[in-house]
Amino acid sequence: MPLTYVAGDPLLTDTQVLAFGYNASGRTESGSLEMTLLQQYPAAFSAYRKQCRGDRIQPGTYWLWREARPMLAFLVIRVSSVGATRLRYVEAVSMMLARDYRREGIQSLALAPLGNPYEWPNIKPLVEKWLGPVALPIMVYDTYLPGVPAEAV
């Protein structure tokens, strides 16, 4: 199933899972999407931080919070909150999602913008390579527009 590229607010998605990039240290990131998610789902971020402190979160993996609608998938693509997005971690987590989505019971996914706008041209081919061929409906937000419903780009 092909990826659907959209612009808008991933928080308004109707998909089962909202996936977004985060760091392995569990420290708060300063992006507007991350701050909004933190305000809406403080328990998820607290549980994630606890997992990070227990060294159970590794870069290149994902962590799923099932207690929210949509469920939240923390894609661990950075080592720290101030570090750059690592392409090898994006590739690893994309491979894991492509392999494990059925086992996890994921039926639809919204992928929030990964990295910053300067990193996206290098990230996009990895996402397409690993998630493009899977039989999972995936909405890829390549532009975050707070409060705006998704529109195809």
ABEGO torsion letter per residue (X at the ends): XBBBBBBEBAAABABABBBBBBBAAGBBBABAAAAAAAAABAAAAAAAAAAAAAGABBBGBBBBBAABOBBBBBBBABABAABBBBAAAAAAAAAAAAAAAAAAGBABBBBBBBEBAAAAAAAAAAAAAAAAABBBBBBBBABBBBGBBBBBX
